[in-house]
Each structure stands twice: as C-alpha cells, then as structure tokens.
C-alpha cells in the first residue's frame, strides 16, 4: 500500500537525519497497527522570515534582533520534521495539534516541503487576530483522517476589546471514514505580565471552550470529543478543573471531560521554566471516547510525554536537563522548541 511505502521511506530518512541505524527493524511498518497516535506540540515561534506589517514579527526577520533568515528558518522546519517523524515512528501519527505558527506558508513548508509529504500530511489553519500573529492548527494524515467541518472560534474579551489572542480551532472529521471525532485545538493566554493578572483571561477562554463543547453534547451526549492544547495552566488549576470542567478524578459516563495529563503533574512536565517543570500541554477526552478507545476492554487510558534524548540538553544553571530550543535568550542554538510533544494512542 502507498501509506506503508511512505511510512517505510520516512523511517529510512529519519534514521539518517537522526544518525540512527538504517538497518533497524523497519519491517514492522508493514504490520497493521491496531492504534493511531494523536498528539499536541507547541512549535515555539514557527515564523517565516518575511516582515508582515500587520503582525509583531519584527524579531523574526533578517534585520530583526534574532537575525532570522532563510537558513535558520529552513533548519527550524527540518528540526520539527525530525520530531514529528520520530513521534509517529512506532504508531502512525494521525492527528497533531500545533500552536505558535505564524501563517499557512510555514505549515505548507512543514507538511509539503519536508519528507512529511511522504505520509500524506495536510493541515487546517485559520488566521487569528493574535497580536504576535501566532495561531493554532491541526496537522493530519489524509489517508487516515477525513475532515468534514472546521472553523475558528474567536476570543473576544468583553472587558478588553483591544486585546486579542489566538482562536480556538474546531475540526470535525472521520477516522477511516468510520469513527466521528470532534477536535478542539487551543492555546490559552500566557502568564506574561503575571499569573494573577492573566488568570481571568484564561478562565474566559476556558468558558468559551466549554460552551462550544456543551453545544455538541446537546446534540449528541455520546459524542467523541478530543480537546488538546497549551493551556498555560496545569491540570489542577481553576481554569481547567472549575471553569472547563476537566476532571482529574476517576472517570465515569457523567464526567464532562477527562484530563489524561493529571498523573504527570508534580512529577514530569512538557515545559521547563527555570528549575520547574510543568504540564501545561494537555489532552482531554469525552467519556464516550475514553471508554470506547479500546475495542476489547475498558482500561485506564494513558497519555505520554515525548522526550527523546535528542530534544534535550544539559541544564548548566538549574541542573538536570532542559529543552534544546531554537534560541536560548538571544543565543541561537538551532534546536527544536521550548515544549515537548504530548500524545495519546487511540
């Protein structure tokens, strides 16, 4: 099959780029996989190198403070390809929510300008009014997932009509033309300016998201709903538990959403600030999706943090390890992102 050949080629290319043994057991790619992988990844400032007068992207231009040009941009795309390819090496990566992308051009370059095209990757994206020009998007394998409806959900603060943040992306589609799925990709407002000062904005976005989910439940209480994103809050924070209603307790059929990332809080993280790791990148499921994920038996669904060694480096200041980023302050490192991907196998 074409998808299987594409997957094998991708593994060979990835092995060369990552200096892996190209003679590893690639025959496993021909074995049908009972699962599909769904993930989320904050790409950290995937900007092109052209100045957009309508966005605050001056830093990421050849004359900007980061001296962001064609070579650095192309390296960023290659680095992100390595992560995405590795993420889907064992189980087919079917859906990947992403954030901090500037426009459709960078998504085209990532999906069609790297070997990701061999695995039929496409994307859904809408321009938002975010001041920095960073948006959310959904990458998907078109041989596994067929979108049928998508639109952005704008965030308009009632008490602050001059501040804008990224939209919530809603996508409805079908896996293997069979299982319907409602997907929400999010990037909640950051804590820039202080956690307390910005908590109201994250709570407001959480309320908008919850209202959108309630509309789906009203039409179909057994809907398969998948929520993912960088929430800039942890699973136990009020915006997640109280406003959105994502539970960290044992799930049952009356649970509004179940947060798969709760077990990681206080132990592991997808993002590190100074010496503290946090789990602000999260995946949540509706009860029906949670209980019907395993066709044979119901068991505790688990998410994972994707943390291969090539995405990490020694932390000289705060000890331990840290993320191998594109920049460390103003110093160009040529790494990946300040976040690790999170994923769940369906």
C-alpha positions in Angstrom: 0.0 0.0 0.0 1.1 3.6 -0.7 0.8 4.6 3.0 3.0 1.7 4.0 5.7 2.5 1.5 5.6 6.2 2.5 6.0 5.1 6.2 9.0 2.9 5.4 10.7 5.7 3.4 10.1 8.1 6.2 11.8 5.8 8.7 14.8 5.5 6.4 15.1 9.2 6.0 14.6 9.8 9.7 17.3 7.2 10.6 19.8 9.1 8.5 18.9 12.5 9.9 19.0 11.3 13.5 22.1 9.2 13.0 20.2 6.0 13.8 20.9 2.6 12.4 19.1 2.4 9.0 19.1 -1.4 9.2 16.7 -1.4 12.2 13.6 -3.4 12.0 11.6 -1.4 9.5 9.6 -4.4 8.5 7.3 -3.7 11.5 5.9 -0.9 9.4 4.2 -3.5 7.2 2.3 -4.9 10.2 -1.1 -3.4 10.6 -1.2 -1.2 13.7 -4.3 -1.5 16.0 -3.8 2.1 17.2 -3.5 5.6 15.9 -1.4 8.3 17.6 -2.9 11.7 18.4 -0.6 14.4 19.8 -0.1 18.1 20.5 3.1 20.1 20.1 3.9 23.8 20.8 6.3 24.6 17.9 7.7 27.7 19.6 7.8 30.6 17.2 7.5 28.9 13.8 7.8 32.2 11.9 8.8 32.7 8.3 11.5 35.3 7.7 9.3 37.9 5.8 8.1 41.0 7.6 4.3 41.3 7.9 3.3 44.8 8.6 0.1 43.6 10.4 1.9 41.4 12.9 4.6 41.9 15.6 7.0 39.6 13.8 9.9 42.1 13.5 12.2 39.9 15.7 11.9 37.1 13.2 13.1 38.9 10.1 16.7 39.2 8.7 17.0 42.7 10.2 15.4 41.8 13.5 17.0 41.2 16.8 17.2 37.4 16.2 18.6 37.8 12.6 16.0 35.3 11.4 16.7 34.4 7.8 16.2 31.7 5.3 18.9 29.3 6.6 17.6 29.4 10.2 14.0 29.1 9.1 14.7 26.1 6.9 16.7 24.5 9.7 13.7 25.0 12.1 11.4 23.2 9.6 13.8 20.3 9.3 14.2 20.1 13.1 10.4 20.0 13.6 10.1 17.3 10.9 12.5 15.2 12.9 10.4 15.4 16.0 7.1 14.7 14.1 8.6 11.8 12.2 10.0 10.3 15.4 6.7 10.8 17.2 5.0 8.7 14.5 7.7 6.1 14.0 6.2 3.3 16.2 2.4 4.1 15.9 1.1 6.1 13.0 0.7 9.8 13.9 -2.7 10.6 12.6 -3.5 14.0 14.2 -1.2 16.6 15.6 -2.5 19.8 17.1 0.1 22.6 17.0 0.4 26.2 18.1 2.7 29.2 17.7 2.6 29.0 13.9 2.6 32.3 12.0 0.7 31.5 8.9 -0.3 28.9 6.3 3.0 29.3 4.5 5.0 27.8 7.4 2.6 24.9 7.6 2.9 24.3 3.9 6.7 24.3 4.2 6.5 21.9 7.1 3.9 19.5 5.6 4.9 19.6 1.9 8.5 20.9 1.9 9.9 18.2 4.2 9.6 14.3 3.9 6.3 14.6 5.9 4.7 14.8 2.5 5.5 11.1 2.0 3.0 10.3 4.7 0.2 12.4 3.3 0.3 15.2 5.9 -2.1 18.1 5.4 -3.3 20.9 7.7 -6.2 23.0 8.8 -5.5 26.6 9.8 -7.2 30.0 10.1 -5.6 33.4 10.7 -6.4 34.8 14.1 -6.1 38.4 15.5 -3.4 37.5 17.9 -1.1 40.5 18.2 2.1 38.4 17.6 0.5 36.7 14.7 0.8 33.2 16.2 -2.0 30.7 15.5 -3.1 27.2 16.2 -3.5 24.5 13.5 -4.2 20.8 13.1 -1.9 18.6 11.1 -3.5 15.3 9.9 -2.7 12.3 7.7 -5.2 12.5 4.9 -5.1 8.7 4.4 -6.3 8.1 7.9 -8.4 11.2 8.8 -11.1 13.0 6.7 -12.1 16.4 7.9 -15.8 17.3 7.2 -16.2 20.6 9.0 -13.8 23.2 10.6 -13.9 26.8 11.8 -12.2 29.1 14.2 -13.8 30.2 17.5 -12.7 33.8 18.1 -11.9 35.1 21.6 -13.4 38.5 22.2 -12.9 39.7 25.8 -16.0 41.7 26.9 -14.0 44.0 29.2 -11.0 44.4 26.9 -11.9 44.8 23.2 -8.4 45.9 22.1 -6.6 42.8 23.3 -6.6 39.8 21.0 -5.4 36.2 21.4 -5.5 33.2 19.2 -8.7 31.5 18.2 -9.8 28.0 19.3 -9.8 25.7 16.3 -12.7 23.3 15.9 -12.5 20.4 13.5 -15.0 17.6 12.9 -13.9 14.6 10.9 -13.8 10.8 10.5 -11.1 8.3 11.2 -11.0 5.6 8.4 -14.4 7.1 7.2 -16.0 5.5 10.3 -15.4 7.0 13.7 -16.5 10.6 14.0 -14.4 12.9 16.1 -14.8 16.5 17.4 -11.5 18.2 17.9 -10.6 21.4 19.7 -7.1 22.8 19.4 -6.2 25.5 22.0 -3.5 27.9 23.0 -4.7 29.7 26.1 -3.3 33.2 27.0 0.1 33.1 28.6 1.1 34.3 32.1 3.2 37.1 30.6 2.5 40.0 32.9 1.9 37.8 35.9 -0.1 34.7 36.6 -2.6 36.5 38.8 -3.1 39.4 36.3 -3.8 37.0 33.5 -5.9 34.3 35.2 -9.1 36.0 34.2 -8.2 35.7 30.5 -7.5 32.0 30.7 -10.8 31.5 32.6 -12.7 33.4 29.9 -11.2 31.2 27.1 -12.0 28.1 29.1 -15.6 29.3 29.4 -15.8 29.8 25.6 -14.4 26.3 25.0 -16.8 24.8 27.5 -19.8 26.4 25.8 -18.7 25.1 22.4 -18.4 21.6 23.9 -21.9 21.9 25.6 -23.4 22.6 22.2 -22.1 19.3 20.9 -23.2 17.4 23.9 -26.7 18.9 23.5 -26.9 17.3 20.0 -25.2 14.1 20.9 -24.4 13.2 24.6 -22.2 10.3 23.4 -20.0 12.4 21.1 -16.3 11.6 20.7 -14.7 14.8 21.8 -10.9 15.4 21.9 -9.5 18.6 23.4 -5.8 19.4 23.2 -3.6 22.4 23.6 -1.2 24.5 25.5 -3.4 25.8 28.3 -0.7 27.8 30.2 -2.3 26.3 33.3 -1.8 22.9 34.9 -4.4 20.2 35.2 -5.4 21.2 38.8 -5.7 24.9 38.1 -9.2 26.5 38.3 -9.4 27.4 34.6 -9.1 23.7 33.8 -11.0 22.0 36.7 -13.6 24.5 37.7 -14.3 26.5 34.6 -13.7 24.0 31.8 -14.7 21.0 34.0 -11.9 18.7 33.0 -11.6 16.1 35.8 -8.6 14.6 37.4 -10.7 12.1 39.3 -11.8 8.7 38.2 -13.8 9.0 35.0 -17.3 7.8 34.6 -20.0 8.4 31.9 -21.1 11.6 33.7 -17.7 13.2 33.5 -17.6 16.3 31.3 -14.0 15.8 30.2 -11.3 13.6 31.5 -7.8 15.1 31.6 -5.2 12.5 30.6 -2.3 14.6 31.9 -3.2 14.6 35.6 -0.8 11.8 36.5 2.2 13.8 35.4 1.6 16.9 37.5 4.3 17.4 40.1 6.3 14.6 38.6 7.1 15.3 35.0 6.5 18.1 32.5 6.3 19.2 28.9 7.8 22.6 29.6 10.5 23.9 32.0 10.8 27.4 33.4 14.0 27.9 35.3 14.1 24.8 37.6 10.4 24.0 37.5 8.8 21.5 35.1 5.1 22.0 34.3 2.4 20.1 32.4 0.7 22.9 30.6 0.3 20.9 27.3 -2.7 18.6 27.8 -5.0 16.1 26.1 -8.6 15.6 27.3 -11.3 13.2 26.3 -15.1 12.9 26.5 -16.4 9.9 28.4 -17.6 8.1 25.3 -14.2 8.5 23.6 -12.4 7.4 26.8 -14.4 4.2 27.3 -14.6 3.2 23.6 -11.0 3.7 22.9 -10.1 0.1 23.5 -12.4 -2.2 21.4 -11.8 -5.2 23.6 -11.8 -4.0 27.1 -12.0 -0.8 29.1 -8.8 0.2 30.9 -7.2 3.3 32.2 -6.3 5.5 29.2 -2.8 6.9 29.3 -1.2 9.9 27.7 2.6 10.3 27.3 5.2 13.0 27.1 7.5 12.5 24.1 11.0 13.2 25.4 13.7 11.6 23.3 17.3 12.5 24.2 17.9 14.5 21.0 15.3 17.1 22.2 17.1 17.7 25.5 20.3 19.2 26.7 22.2 19.6 30.0 20.9 22.5 32.1 24.1 24.3 33.3 22.2 26.8 35.5 19.3 24.9 37.1 20.8 21.4 37.0 19.4 18.3 35.3 18.2 18.7 31.8 16.3 21.3 29.8 14.7 21.7 26.3 17.0 22.0 23.3 15.4 25.2 21.9 15.9 27.2 18.8 17.2 30.1 20.9 18.4 30.5 24.5 17.6 34.1 25.0 19.4 35.8 22.1 21.8 33.0 21.5 20.9 30.8 18.5 21.1 27.1 19.3 19.4 25.6 16.3 17.2 23.2 18.4 13.5 22.4 18.4 11.1 24.0 20.8 10.7 25.1 24.5 7.9 22.4 24.8 7.8 18.6 24.4 5.0 17.0 22.5 2.3 15.1 24.4 0.4 12.2 22.8 -2.2 9.5 23.3 -2.7 6.3 21.3 -6.3 5.6 20.2 
